[in-house]
Amino acid sequence: MRYENIKSGILTFLVLVSILLTWSLWTYQPNYKTMENGSYVKEVTVSEKQEVQKIIRPDQVIYHVKGQHYGTNNTDEIEKVSKELSSWAFFDVKKYTNEVKNIKDLTHGSGNTEIIFPGEVPIELYRSVLNIEAKKIPSFNFNRIIINVENSNKENGIVYFVSTEDQQVYISHVSSANLTEFIRDYYKKAAHYPSYFAFEASEWRTIFLPETETEMTTYKYLPVTLDSEEFKDALFSDPSFVQKSSVPPVEEYTSDSSKMTVNSESNVLRYVNPTVEENYVNSSYDLVKRSIDFVNEHGGWTDPYRYVYKNEFTHSVTFRLYNMEGYPVFNGNGISEINEVWGRDEINKYIRPNIALELPLTTEMKKVTRPSGHDALKFIQNKKNFKPSLLEEMVLGYSLERDTDANKLIVLEPAWFYRYGKTWGQITMEDLGGLQHGLE
């Protein structure tokens, strides 16, 4: 009897334990800590991202009025014109090349406003700046927008997109109200800007140069050195496997497939990824857009850079530094440019400065005068074996150099620059003649 009682007691105990364990399992809630929702790869941003209209922008406007030419490259003035165009509605865009007898006359003729871009712009990319009504438009490049004020009718105004490189013209229309406002606010006030004269370099190229001397400003900057580690984290697919070595003045970062070198003396950062496929087959739109997106991904616009050049054959794109007034900046070692070369899906080469200029030293700024376009052109024409047809551009700009008196400072010095046979050169101020300095 006693044995049976013990068995019953043990059985009852086991049943109660079983019920307790079952209840615990049903009601148990683990106390997991909430995991932070973040990416395993840190996003690196060296500086701010920029929209297309800040990178692809004109650098000169020329008004052709009754045989006279007036122009400006002032950033604020051109920004006003660009903003005006971005408020218009463009429609009926179509090819017009075969209807044009003389592209030079159409582009530079009286009654036209010529908005000039430094490089060939894909219309598919620039339509994010302009309001083009059609869902689908022809694919083309342009480096001029021509606003015509004479051949337009009461209903519609005419705007041309012209490529002086490919000798192609596309026509579009805007409302007559838009055109009337433009004539009133800009075209009729053209004489307020400096006068220009035309130099006929070839039967299809005209270069416009200022009639008189130009007052400009010399600047000095204390440059800011950019963080090489940030570029390493941004450019390499897996920064944790990157090896660093340093033999002053060069830092070298290497992985199995890529290499980045940073020269603190020349201030050039060079990233090379030689393993990418080279047979790039995309359009000029893809090439330029991809190049802008690539720099935006790591906020590489550390100064006011603008798109100036593309080459589909070499898969390359160049962005140039411009100063606050709207003048291009040149340097023989390449520290005023961002250059990209693309493979099929990845960047192949990325070359840029590792410094930013930021704000000039106001106590070091001074006004200077640079010679007229007549004087600069005369110097070029007097060079041995000069061929006008090889002269592609002449512009006032700035040379970027180290200050010889204080090596830590950067000097922006105004000068005349010209592109002859696809190579940029500089005219010094020594008797307006000095020696030509070759520029990359």
N, C-alpha and C positions, 0 to 999 in steps of 0.2 A: 504493500500500500504506500509505504514511504517512497519507494522507487518510482511509482507512477506519479506521485505528486512532484517529485524532482523533475521528471521528464516534462510534465505539463508546465512547470515553471520556466524551464529552459525554452520550450517551444513558444510560450507566451512572450518571453523576452526577445527572442529572435524576430517574432512577428512585429513587435513594437519597434525594434531597431530598423527593420525593413521599411515599415511605414514612415519612420523618421527620415531615413535616407532618401526615400522616394519623394517625400515632401520637400526636402532640401534641394534635390535636383530640379524639381518643378519651379521652385521659387527663387533659385540662385541667379543673380545678375552680376557678371564679372565687372570689376571696377577698372575698365580700360581708360587710360588717359587719351584725350583727343589729340590726334596727330595733326601737326601744322600742315596746311595745304600749301606746299611750296615745291618749286622745281629743284631737282637735284643739281642742275647746272646753273650756276649764278649768272644772271644777265648782267653784262658789262656795258655801261654807257659812259664813254669818255666825255662827251658833251651832249648838246641837245640835238634831237632829230629835226629835219627840215622838210617842208612840203615842196612839191615840184616847182611852184612859182617862185620860190626863194633861190632855187638852184639853176633852173632854166629861165633866164631873163635877158631882155635886150640890154645892150650896153651903149646904144646911141640912137638918137632920133634926128633925122634930117628933114626939114621942111623945104620943099621946092616951090617958090612963089615968084611967078612972073620972071623967070630967068635967073632969079637970085636964090641962094641957098643959105639956110640958117640951121644951126644944129646945137645939140647939147648931149653930154654924157653924164650929167649930174644925176645921181641916184634918186634923189627926191623927185625931180622933174619927170624922170622916166617912170617912176613908180606911179605917178598920177595918171600918165597916159595908159599904162598897163591896167590900172584899176578901172579906168574908163572902158577899155576894151572888154574887160571881164564882165561888165554889166550888160553888154550887148548880146543879142541873139543872132547867131550866124546861121544862114540856111542856104540851101541849093548849092552845096560845095561840089565842084566838078572840075575836071581837067580843062585847061584853056590854052595850053602851049601852042597848039596848031593854029589858033586864032590870032596869035601875036606875031606881028611882022618884025618888031625890034624890041627885045626884052629890056635893053638899056633905056630906050625911050619910055617904055611903060613904067620902069622902076624909078627913073630919075627925072621924068618929065615934069613940067610945071603943072601944079594942081595936085601933086602927090605928097603925102607924108610917108616917109620911109622909116620904118621901125626895124633896126638892125640887130641881129643876134650874132654872137661871136662864133657859133658853130651851127651845123645843120641839125635842125630840130625835127624829130618824128611827130607828125600831126596827131597820131594816136595818143601820144604822151601829153602833148600840150592841150589837147581838148579837155583835160581836167582843169585847165586854167580858163579856157574860153567856153562859152555856152553855145555849143553846136547842136542844133535841134535834131538832125537826122541821127537815127540809131546806128546806121552804118555809113561810113564815108570812105572815099578812096584812100589808099595808103600812100603817103608821100612825105618827103622831107622839105623843109624850107629854112631859109636864113633871113628872109625879109617879109614883113607884113606891110603891104602898100594900101594906104587909105586914099581913095580917089575922091576929089571934091568937085571935079569938073564934068566927068562923063556920067555921073549918077543922075537918076531921074527923080520925079516928085514922089514916087512910091518907094523906091529902094535905093540904098547906097551900095557902092561897089567896094569890096575889099579883096585884094589879091594876096596869095601866098606864093612867094617866089624863091626858087633856089638858084642863086647865081652860080653855084658850082655845077649843078646838073643842067642848067638852062631849062628849067621846068616852071610852068606857071599854072596855078589853080585859082579859080575865081569863086567868090562867095558873095552873098548879099546880106545887108543889114537894113534896119528900118531907116527911112529918111529922117525921122526925128532924132535918131542917134547921130546921124551924120551932121545934121544942122547944129546940134549942141557941140559936136567936136570942132566944127569950123569956127563957131563963136568963141569957144573957150581956149582953143589951142592954135588952129591954123592961122587965124587972123592976128594972133599975137606973136607970130613966128619971128618978126623983126626984133623982138626983145632979146633974142638969143644971138650969140656970136655968128658973124658971117663966115661962110665957107666958100672955097673955090673947087672946081672940078679938074682932076687930072685924068686924062684918058690913057690909062696904062695899056689897054689893048682894045680891040674892036668889041669885046664883050665885058670889059671890066673898067669901071670908073671909081677913082678914089677921091673922097672929099676931105679937104684939109682946111684948118682955120686960116683965115686971111691975115690975122694979126697975132702978136705975141699973147701968150696965155699966162696968167698968174696962177701959181700953184704953191703948195706948202711942203716943206721938208719935215719929215717926222723921225723921231727916235723912240724906240721901244725897249723896255726891259723884258725880254721874252720869258715865257713860262715853259719849263721843260715838262713834256707829257710823260705820264707814268708808263714805263715799258711793260710792267707786270699786267696792267689793264689791257694793253694790246695783246699780250700773250694769252690772257684768259679769253679775249674776244675772238682771236684769229685761229687758234688751234682747236681742233675738235675735242681733244681730251687734254686739257692743260696739266693734269696731274702726271702725265707721262713725258712732259717736256723737260729737257735737260738744259741748264744754263751754264755758259762759260763766259769769262770776261778777260779780255786783254785790252786795257785802255788804249784808245778811246772807244773800243767796240765791245758791245754786248752781243752774245749770240745765243739764240734759243733754238733747239732742234728737237724734232720728233722723228719717228720712223719715216715719215713722208714729207715733212715740211721744215722750213728754216726761216727764222726771222733774225735780222741783224739790225742793230741800232747804233749809229755812229754819233757820239756826242760832240764830235768836232765838226763834222759836216752837217749835223742835225738831220740826217736822212734815215728813215725807217724803211726797211725793205723786207717784204714777206714773199717767199717763193714756195709754191706747191707744184713741183715738176711732175707729179704722178697723174695729174688730171688729164682726161682725154682732150686732145687739141682740136678735133674736127668740129668746130662750133658752126652751127648752121642756122641759128635763129635770125630774126629780123633786126633792123636798126632800132626799132622800138624796144625789143627785148633787151638788146645790148645796153642801151642807155638807161632803161628802167632798172635793170638788174644792177647796174653800177651805182645808181642812186640808192637803191634799197640796201645794197651791201654796206655802204658807208653809214646809212641810217641805222642799221642793225646794231652798230656799236657807237653811235653818236659821234662819228668822226669829223663832223663839220666844226672844227675847233676855231675857225676863222671864217669870214664871209667868202666862201668859194662859190664859183659859178661854172656851169658846164660850158666848155669852149671847143671840144673836138671829139670826134669819133671816127673810127676806121673799121668797117666791117671785115675787111680783108685780114687785118692783124688782130681783130677782136679787142681793140683797145679804146679806152675813153679817158679824156683828160678834163680835170676841173682846175681852174686857176684862181688864185687869190686876187681879190679886188679890194681896193682901199675904201674907206667910208664915203669918199666923194664919187666913186664910180670909175676909177682908173684901174686898168689891169696892172698886176705886179709881176715882174720877171726876175729870175735868178739863174745864173749859169749852172748851179749845182742841183737844181730841181727842188729847192725848198719853198717855192711859191706855187707848187702844183701837187695835185693828187692824181696819180696815174694808176689805171687798172688794166690788166690783160686777162681775158677770160678763156677758160676751156669750155667743154660742153655744159657741165653743170656746176662747176666750182671755179673760184678765183685761181688764176695761175700765177699772177704777179700783182703785188700791191705795194706801190712806192709812194711815200708821202713824208712831209716834215714831222719831226718829233717835238716841235715847239709851237706855241701859240703866241700871237702878238698882244692880244687883248687891248688895253688902253695905251695911247701914246703919252709920252712925258710932255706935258703942256709947256713946261719951261724951255724945252728944246725945240719947239716948233718955230719955224720962220718962213716968211713969204719969199718966194723967188719967182723970176720971170723966165719962161722958156720961149725959144724962137718961134716965129711964125711957120706955117706949113710951107710957105714959099722958100724960106731959108733951109729948112730940113730937106725938102725935095731937091733943091739945087745941089746940096751935098751928095745926095744919092745919085743924081744924074751925072755928076762929075767923076764918079768912080770908074775905074778902068773897066772896059768891056760891059758897061751897064746895058741891060736889055729891059726896056719898059714892060714887056709882056711877062717877065719873071717877077715883077714887083706885085705882090698880092695884097699887102696891107701896110699902112703907116698910121701909127697911133701915138698919142702922148700917154705915158704911163710912168711906172716907178720901178727903179732897180732896187732890189733888196740885198743889202750887204752888211757885213760886220763893221762896226765903228772902229776905225784903226786907233783912235785915241782911248777908247774904253771898250775892250773886246767883248764885254758882256752885253753891250747894247747892239740893237739892230737898227740900221738906218734905211729909210725909204727916201730915195732921191729921185726927183722928177727928171724925165729924159724922153727923148724921141726914140721909138722902136719901129722896126720895119721887118716884114716877112718877105724874103727874097728867095725864090727857088725852094720854098717850103722850110726855110731856116730863118729863125728870128735873129736879128742883129740890133745893136744899140748905137746911137750917135751920141758921143760924149759932148761935153760943153767946151772942150779945148778948141777954141776957134771954130766951134760948131763942126769939128772935123775929127779930132782925135782918131783913134783906130777903132775899127769895128770889133765888137766883142761878140763872139759866137755864143748863142744861147741854145740850150737843149729844149 
